[in-house]
Amino acid sequence: GMATPEKATITSDAMKVLDPRGLKPDSIEIERIVNVLDETMAKLEMSSLIPCVIDSLDRFADMLGPEITTNLTEHQKLSNEMEQLLSSSEEGDTMGPEEQQGRLCLLQQRLQCSVRNVLRLLLANPSLCQALKDQAWVRGSPTEVFLKAFGEFRNFILERLLTSPVEEEEKTGFAADISLQIRKNTETITALQAELAAAIRTQEEEIHTKDNVIKDLKTSMQDLTTDCEAAIQQIKEEGKRKQREELQASQARSARLQQDIQQLGAQLSTLVLEHQASELALRKRNCRMEKEIVNWIQKYDTDMGEKQAEYEEVQAAYAQEKAQLSLLTEKHAVLLQEYSQIVEERRIRQEKEELALKELNTMNLAAARIQAFWRGYLVRSLFKPKKKKTTKKKGKGK
């Protein structure tokens, strides 16, 4: 009956702390931390599968591709060299400790670089990673323990990041109230035990005279012990029940958060792929447009250069022809004047030639007539000589 008010207060505080809320990351820092932990977990899982994949390299050569297969083969060679170096150091090889330590450090660095290269190539292909995870691999027990521990660490960090300062204070207050209640119960038990011891001493001192009082005290002491035990048992059961409820609520909240994280991860992967495809298309288009612009600018420069050269050539030809035209115009004026003089002289000469030709024709005609007359005269004189003589004589007489 005495613990009822305190019990009600603790129950109300516990319900406040265990009240389920749809907590989600509300800051970039939390998302970055969770992404780093998830990426580390994925790298740990894939790195734990590398030895199994190397053992079945011929089986997965087609699925892995030549680049990953080559890197895995190189990684296997480095692993074999590391094993040989370690075995030789255990057998007490003649190699010096400093040289052996140097080779060991160099091999460790090369192995680290090899693991990073393999993980980079594998994680760049999510479908290949999922296909490798789906295979029935058998990991070593230490690897499983480490992966499980890292997963628990990741969930613990996520729960701490998602717990607000108010909830942290409420949990701290709840734990403090429980501790205070336990301390009060312990003090009550101690006080009752002290009273019991004092009563026993008093009863021992007055045993002969107060038997009935001792019996009553024993009875009340037994009743008080029973009540204390019942109260303690009730407090323990209440604490266990609250612990179970808090554990169940925490597991349910963790499952919800895990589901939300998976959904957000899938959405993020989808958005990243879409944005990468869009960015690639835009980059190609931009590159194509830049090339076209450069080609057009070059073509414009070439055409303008040709046009400019042609224009300068035409301008030079025009200036030359203009100068020639001016010179020819002056020559034409002089030649036109000379031509007029020549035409006039030709006309005068032609008139003189026509007049001379007429005279020559007249003279030729006259000469022809004279020659004809003379030839006729000669012929007549040859064929009629006597008659001519008679005629002459007659003429003379006449």
C-alpha positions in Angstrom: 0.0 0.0 0.0 2.9 2.4 0.7 4.5 1.9 -2.7 1.4 2.6 -4.8 2.0 6.4 -5.5 5.7 5.8 -6.4 4.7 2.9 -8.6 2.2 5.0 -10.5 4.8 7.7 -11.1 7.4 5.2 -12.4 4.8 3.6 -14.7 3.8 6.9 -16.2 7.5 7.9 -16.8 8.2 4.5 -18.4 5.2 4.9 -20.8 6.6 8.3 -21.8 10.0 6.9 -22.5 8.6 3.8 -24.3 6.1 5.7 -26.4 6.7 4.6 -30.0 7.5 7.4 -32.4 8.2 7.3 -36.1 11.7 8.7 -35.7 13.5 9.4 -38.9 16.9 11.1 -39.6 16.3 14.8 -39.6 19.8 16.1 -40.2 22.5 15.7 -42.8 25.0 14.7 -40.2 23.0 11.7 -39.1 22.5 10.6 -42.7 26.1 10.9 -43.4 27.2 8.9 -40.3 24.6 6.2 -41.1 25.8 6.1 -44.8 29.4 5.8 -43.7 28.5 2.9 -41.4 26.4 1.2 -44.1 29.1 1.6 -46.7 31.7 0.2 -44.2 29.3 -2.7 -43.5 28.9 -3.4 -47.2 32.7 -3.3 -47.7 33.2 -5.7 -44.8 30.7 -8.1 -46.2 32.2 -8.0 -49.7 35.8 -8.2 -48.4 34.8 -11.4 -46.4 33.5 -12.9 -49.7 36.8 -12.2 -51.6 38.5 -15.5 -50.5 35.5 -17.6 -51.4 35.2 -15.9 -54.8 38.9 -16.5 -55.5 38.5 -20.2 -54.6 35.6 -20.4 -57.2 37.1 -17.9 -59.7 36.6 -20.1 -62.8 33.0 -20.5 -61.9 32.3 -16.7 -61.7 34.8 -15.5 -64.4 32.0 -14.7 -66.9 29.9 -12.9 -64.3 32.8 -10.9 -62.8 34.3 -9.7 -66.1 38.0 -9.6 -67.2 38.9 -6.5 -65.1 37.7 -7.9 -61.7 39.0 -11.3 -62.5 42.5 -9.9 -63.2 42.5 -7.9 -60.0 41.3 -11.0 -58.0 44.1 -13.1 -59.6 46.6 -10.4 -58.6 45.2 -10.4 -55.1 45.5 -14.2 -54.9 49.2 -13.9 -55.9 49.8 -11.3 -53.2 48.1 -13.5 -50.6 50.2 -16.5 -51.6 53.3 -14.3 -51.3 52.2 -13.1 -47.9 51.6 -16.7 -46.8 55.0 -17.9 -48.1 56.7 -14.9 -46.3 55.0 -15.7 -43.0 55.7 -19.4 -43.3 59.4 -18.7 -44.0 59.6 -16.4 -41.0 58.1 -19.1 -38.8 60.6 -21.7 -40.2 63.5 -19.4 -39.4 64.6 -18.4 -42.9 68.1 -16.9 -43.5 66.6 -13.6 -44.4 67.4 -10.7 -42.1 64.7 -9.4 -39.8 64.9 -5.8 -41.2 64.6 -7.1 -44.8 61.8 -9.4 -43.8 59.9 -6.6 -42.0 60.4 -4.3 -45.1 59.0 -7.0 -47.4 56.1 -7.7 -45.0 55.2 -3.9 -44.9 55.4 -3.7 -48.7 53.2 -6.7 -49.2 50.7 -5.4 -46.6 50.5 -2.1 -48.5 50.0 -3.9 -51.8 47.4 -6.2 -50.3 45.5 -3.1 -49.0 45.6 -1.4 -52.4 44.5 -4.7 -54.0 41.6 -5.0 -51.6 40.6 -1.4 -52.2 40.7 -1.9 -56.0 38.6 -5.1 -55.8 36.0 -3.5 -53.5 35.8 -0.4 -55.7 35.1 -2.5 -58.8 32.6 -4.8 -57.0 30.7 -2.0 -55.3 30.5 -0.1 -58.6 28.2 -3.0 -59.8 25.3 -3.4 -57.2 23.7 -6.3 -59.2 27.0 -8.2 -59.1 27.3 -7.6 -55.3 23.8 -8.9 -54.7 24.4 -11.9 -56.9 27.6 -12.8 -54.9 25.7 -12.3 -51.6 23.0 -14.6 -52.7 25.4 -17.5 -53.1 25.6 -20.0 -50.3 29.0 -18.8 -48.9 30.4 -20.2 -45.7 32.3 -17.5 -43.8 34.7 -18.1 -41.0 33.4 -17.9 -37.4 35.6 -14.8 -36.5 34.3 -13.0 -39.6 30.7 -13.7 -38.7 31.3 -12.5 -35.1 33.0 -9.3 -36.3 30.2 -8.6 -38.9 27.5 -9.2 -36.2 29.4 -7.0 -33.7 29.7 -4.2 -36.3 26.0 -4.5 -37.1 25.2 -4.2 -33.5 27.5 -1.2 -33.2 25.8 0.4 -36.2 22.3 -0.2 -34.7 23.5 1.2 -31.4 25.0 4.3 -33.0 21.8 4.8 -35.0 19.7 4.4 -31.9 21.9 6.9 -30.0 21.7 9.4 -32.9 17.9 9.0 -33.2 17.4 9.5 -29.5 16.7 13.2 -28.7 18.1 14.9 -25.6 14.7 15.0 -24.1 14.3 11.3 -24.4 17.8 10.8 -23.0 16.9 12.9 -20.0 13.7 10.9 -19.6 15.5 7.6 -19.7 18.1 8.9 -17.2 15.3 10.2 -14.9 13.5 6.8 -15.2 16.7 5.0 -14.2 17.4 7.4 -11.4 13.8 6.9 -10.1 14.2 3.1 -10.1 17.6 3.5 -8.3 16.0 5.8 -5.8 13.2 3.4 -5.2 15.6 0.5 -4.7 17.7 2.6 -2.4 14.6 3.6 -0.3 13.5 -0.1 -0.1 17.0 -1.0 1.0 17.0 1.6 3.6 13.5 0.5 4.8 14.8 -3.1 5.0 17.9 -2.0 6.9 15.8 0.0 9.3 13.4 -2.9 9.8 16.3 -5.2 10.3 17.7 -2.8 12.9 14.4 -2.6 14.6 14.2 -6.4 14.5 17.6 -6.7 16.1 16.7 -4.2 18.8 13.5 -6.0 19.4 15.3 -9.3 19.6 17.8 -7.8 22.1 14.9 -6.3 24.1 13.0 -9.6 24.0 16.2 -11.5 25.2 16.6 -9.0 28.0 13.0 -9.3 29.0 12.4 -12.9 28.0 11.4 -14.0 31.4 8.9 -11.3 32.0 7.6 -10.4 28.5 6.9 -13.7 26.8 3.6 -12.5 25.4 5.1 -9.3 24.2 7.8 -11.2 22.4 5.3 -13.4 20.7 3.4 -10.3 19.5 6.6 -8.7 18.3 7.6 -11.9 16.5 4.2 -12.1 14.8 4.4 -8.4 13.8 8.0 -9.0 12.6 6.9 -11.9 10.5 4.1 -9.9 9.0 6.5 -7.0 8.3 9.0 -9.3 6.7 6.3 -10.8 4.6 5.1 -7.4 3.5 8.6 -6.3 2.7 9.3 -9.4 0.6 6.0 -9.0 -1.2 6.8 -5.4 -1.9 10.4 -6.3 -3.1 9.0 -9.1 -5.3 6.4 -6.7 -6.7 9.0 -4.1 -7.4 11.3 -6.7 -9.1 8.4 -8.0 -11.3 7.4 -4.5 -12.2 11.0 -3.7 -13.2 11.2 -6.8 -15.3 7.9 -6.1 -17.0 9.0 -2.5 -17.8 12.3 -3.8 -19.1 10.5 -6.3 -21.3 8.2 -3.7 -22.6 11.0 -1.3 -23.3 13.0 -4.0 -25.0 10.0 -4.9 -27.2 9.3 -1.3 -28.0 13.0 -0.7 -28.8 13.1 -3.8 -31.1 9.9 -2.7 -32.9 11.3 0.8 -33.3 14.6 -0.6 -34.6 12.7 -2.8 -37.1 10.7 0.1 -38.3 13.9 2.2 -38.6 15.7 -0.6 -40.4 12.8 -0.9 -42.9 12.8 2.9 -43.4 16.5 2.8 -44.0 16.2 0.0 -46.6 13.4 1.9 -48.4 15.4 5.2 -48.3 18.5 3.3 -49.5 16.6 1.8 -52.4 15.1 5.2 -53.3 18.6 6.8 -53.0 20.1 4.1 -55.3 17.2 4.7 -57.8 17.7 8.4 -57.7 21.4 8.1 -58.1 21.1 5.9 -61.1 18.5 8.2 -62.7 20.6 11.3 -62.0 23.7 9.6 -63.3 21.9 8.7 -66.5 20.4 12.2 -66.8 23.8 13.8 -66.1 25.5 11.5 -68.7 22.8 12.4 -71.4 23.2 16.1 -70.6 27.0 15.9 -70.7 26.8 14.2 -74.1 24.4 16.7 -75.4 26.5 19.6 -74.0 29.6 18.1 -75.5 27.9 17.6 -78.9 26.5 21.2 -78.8 30.0 22.5 -78.0 31.5 20.6 -80.8 28.8 21.9 -83.2 29.4 25.5 -82.0 33.1 25.1 -82.5 32.6 23.6 -86.0 30.2 26.5 -86.9 32.6 29.1 -85.6 35.5 27.5 -87.5 33.3 27.3 -90.7 32.2 30.9 -90.2 35.8 32.0 -89.7 36.9 30.0 -92.8 34.0 31.4 -94.9 34.6 34.9 -93.7 38.3 34.6 -94.4 37.6 33.3 -97.9 35.0 36.1 -98.5 37.5 38.7 -97.1 40.2 37.4 -99.4 37.8 37.3 -102.3 36.6 40.8 -101.5 40.2 42.1 -101.2 41.0 40.4 -104.5 37.9 41.9 -106.2 38.7 45.3 -104.7 42.2 45.2 -106.0 41.0 44.0 -109.4 38.3 46.8 -109.3 40.9 49.4 -108.5 43.2 48.1 -111.2 40.4 48.0 -113.7 39.2 51.5 -112.7 42.7 52.8 -113.2 42.8 51.0 -116.6 39.4 52.4 -117.4 40.6 56.0 -116.7 43.7 55.4 -118.8 41.6 53.8 -121.6 39.1 56.7 -121.4 41.9 59.2 -122.0 43.4 57.0 -124.8 39.9 56.7 -126.2 39.4 60.4 -126.4 42.8 60.8 -128.1 42.1 57.8 -130.4 38.6 59.2 -131.2 40.1 62.4 -132.3 42.7 60.6 -134.3 40.0 58.3 -135.7 38.0 61.3 -136.8 41.0 62.7 -138.6 41.8 59.3 -140.2 38.2 58.9 -141.3 38.3 62.4 -142.8 41.6 61.7 -144.5 40.3 58.3 -145.8 37.2 60.0 -147.1 39.2 62.6 -148.9 41.6 59.9 -150.2 38.7 57.7 -151.3 37.2 60.7 -153.1 40.5 61.3 -154.8 40.8 57.5 -155.6 37.3 57.4 -157.0 38.0 60.5 -159.2 41.3 58.9 -160.3 39.6 55.7 -161.0 37.0 57.4 -163.1 39.7 59.2 -165.0 41.6 55.9 -165.3 38.5 54.1 -166.5 37.9 56.9 -169.1 41.5 56.7 -170.2 41.3 52.9 -170.4 38.1 53.2 -172.4 39.6 55.8 -174.6 42.8 53.7 -174.9 40.8 50.6 -175.7 38.9 52.4 -178.4 42.0 53.9 -179.8 43.7 50.5 -179.7 40.7 48.9 -181.4 40.6 51.5 -184.0 44.3 51.1 -184.6 44.1 47.4 -184.8 41.2 47.7 -187.2 43.2 50.2 -189.2 46.2 47.9 -189.3 44.1 44.9 -190.4 42.4 47.0 -193.1 45.7 48.3 -194.2 47.1 44.8 -194.5 44.2 43.3 -196.4 43.6 46.3 -198.7 46.8 47.9 -199.5 46.1 48.6 -203.2 42.8 50.0 -202.6 44.2 52.2 -200.0 46.9 53.4 -202.3 44.3 54.2 -205.0 42.2 55.7 -202.4 45.1 57.8 -201.3 45.9 58.8 -204.8 42.3 59.7 -205.4 42.3 61.5 -202.3 45.3 63.4 -203.2 43.9 64.2 -206.5 40.8 65.3 -204.8 
